[in-house]
Amino acid sequence: MNEEFFRQRLAQLRNQKGVSARDMSLSLEQSESYINKIENGKAFPSMQIFFYICDYFSISPKDFFDDGVQNPQQIQAVADDLKTLDDGQIASIAEIVRGLKR
């Protein structure tokens, strides 16, 4: 992984969430141009801010760096919902997913 990947992934996740760089910066209690600076290669977040970014997107650091997962926020939301289902419901959902993969 490199800084270019980090910048692109940050922009991808931010755009999927439908939030501006300014609004995200302010939500993280940073200057209004902070995220824009990261995405343009003029700044790089500290480890603490990186964890805040992951929390902001409701994803794990692993999900941030897993570029094979295009919509980690949605996958996490589905996983959270699955935790509320009983065994039979989970089996039904698993069967649907297998059918969609074909």
Backbone bond lengths (Angstrom), bond angles and torsions (degrees), N, CA, C in turn:
res aa  C-N    CA-C-N  psi(-1)  N-CA   C-N-CA  omega(-1)  CA-C   N-CA-C  phi
1 M - - - 1.446 - - 1.533 108.79 -
2 N 1.306 115.19 145.78 1.457 118.73 177.59 1.521 109.93 -135.11
3 E 1.324 116.00 178.71 1.456 120.56 -177.51 1.524 111.95 -62.96
4 E 1.320 117.21 -35.56 1.468 120.18 178.68 1.522 110.41 -62.27
5 F 1.328 117.19 -43.71 1.462 120.35 176.32 1.525 109.86 -58.78
6 F 1.325 116.58 -45.73 1.467 120.87 -178.02 1.522 110.15 -58.77
7 R 1.321 117.10 -46.83 1.470 121.28 -178.92 1.527 110.67 -62.46
8 Q 1.326 116.61 -44.96 1.465 120.07 -178.94 1.535 111.44 -66.28
9 R 1.319 116.31 -40.95 1.466 119.83 -179.66 1.524 110.61 -66.05
10 L 1.322 116.39 -41.31 1.456 120.55 177.84 1.531 110.34 -59.72
11 A 1.319 116.65 -47.21 1.468 120.62 179.46 1.527 110.81 -63.29
12 Q 1.335 117.28 -41.13 1.460 121.10 179.58 1.526 110.81 -60.63
13 L 1.320 116.49 -49.60 1.458 120.45 -178.14 1.530 111.39 -65.67
14 R 1.317 116.12 -39.14 1.468 120.33 178.88 1.530 110.61 -64.29
15 N 1.324 116.50 -43.59 1.466 120.09 179.24 1.525 111.38 -66.02
16 Q 1.330 117.38 -38.86 1.462 120.30 177.14 1.524 111.06 -62.06
17 K 1.310 115.80 -35.23 1.465 120.09 178.94 1.521 110.84 -76.67
18 G 1.329 116.64 -17.17 1.458 120.84 177.52 1.517 113.65 74.32
19 V 1.318 115.67 36.98 1.462 120.28 -178.20 1.521 109.23 -121.63
20 S 1.313 116.28 146.41 1.464 120.09 178.53 1.521 110.22 -76.67
21 A 1.325 115.12 158.85 1.468 120.26 177.05 1.525 109.74 -60.81
22 R 1.321 116.68 -38.76 1.468 121.48 179.89 1.527 110.57 -62.95
23 D 1.335 116.78 -49.95 1.459 119.69 -178.70 1.526 111.78 -62.56
24 M 1.323 116.47 -38.95 1.461 119.23 178.41 1.525 110.17 -65.69
25 S 1.312 116.88 -42.84 1.470 120.86 178.43 1.518 110.72 -56.83
26 L 1.317 115.92 -47.61 1.464 120.03 -178.51 1.527 111.41 -67.65
27 S 1.330 117.28 -35.39 1.466 120.23 176.93 1.518 111.86 -63.85
28 L 1.334 115.79 -30.58 1.465 121.15 177.80 1.529 111.89 -86.21
29 E 1.348 115.63 4.65 1.469 122.72 -179.38 1.523 111.92 60.88
30 Q 1.326 114.50 41.79 1.461 121.86 176.82 1.528 107.99 -116.22
31 S 1.321 116.70 176.89 1.457 119.70 176.48 1.519 108.99 -63.09
32 E 1.310 116.96 156.00 1.471 120.32 -174.24 1.524 113.55 -63.83
33 S 1.332 118.08 -18.23 1.470 121.01 -179.51 1.528 113.11 -103.13
34 Y 1.322 118.15 6.08 1.461 121.86 -172.98 1.529 112.96 -58.18
35 I 1.311 118.43 -53.37 1.469 121.49 -177.97 1.526 110.08 -64.72
36 N 1.315 116.44 -39.07 1.465 120.42 177.24 1.531 110.69 -59.26
37 K 1.313 117.14 -40.90 1.468 121.10 178.14 1.526 111.45 -64.26
38 I 1.322 116.96 -39.62 1.471 120.06 177.51 1.519 109.70 -64.20
39 E 1.330 116.12 -48.26 1.464 120.00 -177.45 1.531 112.60 -65.06
40 N 1.326 116.72 -24.81 1.468 120.70 178.77 1.523 113.28 -96.18
41 G 1.320 117.82 6.45 1.454 121.89 175.85 1.519 115.05 77.32
42 K 1.312 117.75 16.71 1.468 120.98 -179.58 1.518 112.77 -96.72
43 A 1.334 116.23 -8.89 1.466 121.39 178.97 1.522 107.92 -150.55
44 F 1.320 115.07 163.93 1.459 120.73 175.67 1.525 106.52 -142.79
45 P 1.328 117.96 135.66 1.464 119.29 -173.88 1.529 112.85 -73.27
46 S 1.314 113.84 152.78 1.462 119.36 170.84 1.529 107.91 -70.71
47 M 1.306 115.85 168.49 1.463 120.16 178.45 1.526 109.71 -61.53
48 Q 1.317 117.73 -40.68 1.463 121.12 179.58 1.534 110.94 -60.74
49 I 1.329 117.03 -45.75 1.462 120.33 178.92 1.526 110.19 -66.61
50 F 1.322 117.63 -36.16 1.464 119.82 176.41 1.527 110.47 -57.46
51 F 1.330 117.64 -43.97 1.463 120.48 178.15 1.526 111.12 -64.66
52 Y 1.332 117.44 -36.48 1.474 120.61 175.02 1.532 110.50 -63.74
53 I 1.331 116.36 -38.84 1.470 120.43 177.82 1.521 109.92 -61.91
54 C 1.324 116.72 -45.71 1.468 119.95 178.04 1.527 110.74 -60.98
55 D 1.320 117.27 -43.95 1.472 120.48 177.29 1.526 110.45 -61.10
56 Y 1.313 116.79 -39.63 1.464 121.56 179.66 1.529 110.74 -58.75
57 F 1.317 116.36 -39.94 1.463 120.99 179.24 1.530 112.66 -87.54
58 S 1.331 117.28 -4.29 1.473 122.84 -177.23 1.526 111.31 58.93
59 I 1.324 115.23 44.12 1.464 121.63 177.74 1.520 109.02 -131.47
60 S 1.316 115.24 164.37 1.462 120.24 176.16 1.533 109.27 -86.89
61 P 1.326 117.61 160.99 1.468 119.19 173.59 1.531 111.83 -56.76
62 K 1.336 116.98 -35.87 1.465 120.35 176.95 1.524 110.72 -59.16
63 D 1.337 116.36 -44.79 1.461 120.17 179.09 1.527 111.86 -64.08
64 F 1.319 117.03 -33.80 1.465 119.94 178.46 1.524 110.03 -60.39
65 F 1.315 116.27 -43.68 1.466 120.25 -175.20 1.526 114.24 -88.72
66 D 1.322 117.78 -5.24 1.457 121.15 179.36 1.527 108.97 -87.45
67 D 1.321 116.03 91.95 1.466 119.76 -176.53 1.524 112.46 -73.74
68 G 1.321 117.57 -4.87 1.455 120.87 174.42 1.524 112.16 -79.17
69 V 1.314 116.28 -11.08 1.461 122.10 178.46 1.521 107.46 -105.69
70 Q 1.329 115.42 108.29 1.463 119.75 -175.56 1.525 113.96 -79.62
71 N 1.330 117.63 -28.85 1.462 121.35 -176.43 1.527 111.15 -129.93
72 P 1.323 117.52 66.25 1.464 118.79 -174.83 1.525 114.12 -62.28
73 Q 1.342 117.70 -30.45 1.463 118.70 179.81 1.524 110.42 -65.54
74 Q 1.319 116.89 -42.78 1.463 120.51 -179.98 1.521 111.01 -67.68
75 I 1.316 116.88 -39.95 1.462 120.17 179.35 1.525 110.06 -64.05
76 Q 1.328 116.82 -41.27 1.465 120.00 178.49 1.524 110.69 -64.88
77 A 1.332 117.73 -39.81 1.460 120.94 178.77 1.524 110.87 -63.55
78 V 1.337 116.92 -41.46 1.466 120.65 177.49 1.531 109.91 -64.93
79 A 1.322 117.12 -43.32 1.471 120.59 178.93 1.522 110.86 -60.61
80 D 1.324 116.78 -40.38 1.465 120.18 177.77 1.527 110.91 -63.83
81 D 1.328 116.45 -41.15 1.464 120.10 177.76 1.525 111.52 -65.38
82 L 1.338 116.82 -38.52 1.467 120.38 179.89 1.527 111.83 -60.61
83 K 1.304 116.66 -31.07 1.469 120.55 -179.10 1.517 112.60 -63.80
84 T 1.328 117.36 -17.78 1.461 120.72 -178.45 1.526 112.72 -93.38
85 L 1.336 117.40 -4.37 1.459 121.62 -176.39 1.524 111.52 -92.35
86 D 1.338 115.54 156.94 1.463 119.35 175.69 1.531 109.28 -85.09
87 D 1.329 116.54 174.33 1.469 121.90 -175.20 1.529 112.81 -58.03
88 G 1.317 116.71 -41.60 1.462 120.56 -179.18 1.528 111.85 -65.23
89 Q 1.321 116.53 -41.22 1.458 120.62 178.83 1.528 110.73 -65.87
90 I 1.316 116.80 -40.83 1.468 120.56 178.69 1.520 110.19 -63.81
91 A 1.336 117.47 -40.97 1.468 121.09 177.85 1.528 110.51 -61.75
92 S 1.321 117.21 -39.98 1.465 120.98 178.35 1.523 111.17 -64.47
93 I 1.317 116.39 -43.50 1.468 120.80 178.58 1.530 109.89 -63.67
94 A 1.318 117.17 -42.05 1.470 121.02 179.06 1.521 110.50 -59.96
95 E 1.318 116.94 -40.87 1.470 120.99 178.63 1.524 110.89 -64.48
96 I 1.307 117.45 -40.34 1.472 121.40 177.39 1.521 110.24 -62.28
97 V 1.311 116.88 -44.96 1.465 121.29 -179.42 1.534 110.25 -62.21
98 R 1.324 117.24 -44.79 1.457 120.03 177.96 1.527 110.67 -59.50
99 G 1.334 117.20 -39.53 1.457 121.21 178.37 1.517 112.18 -65.80
100 L 1.316 118.11 -35.27 1.465 121.82 179.27 1.526 112.25 -70.31
101 K 1.325 116.97 -28.40 1.466 121.59 -178.45 1.510 112.78 -73.68
102 R 1.311 118.62 -17.87 1.471 121.90 -176.14 1.487 111.69 -73.76
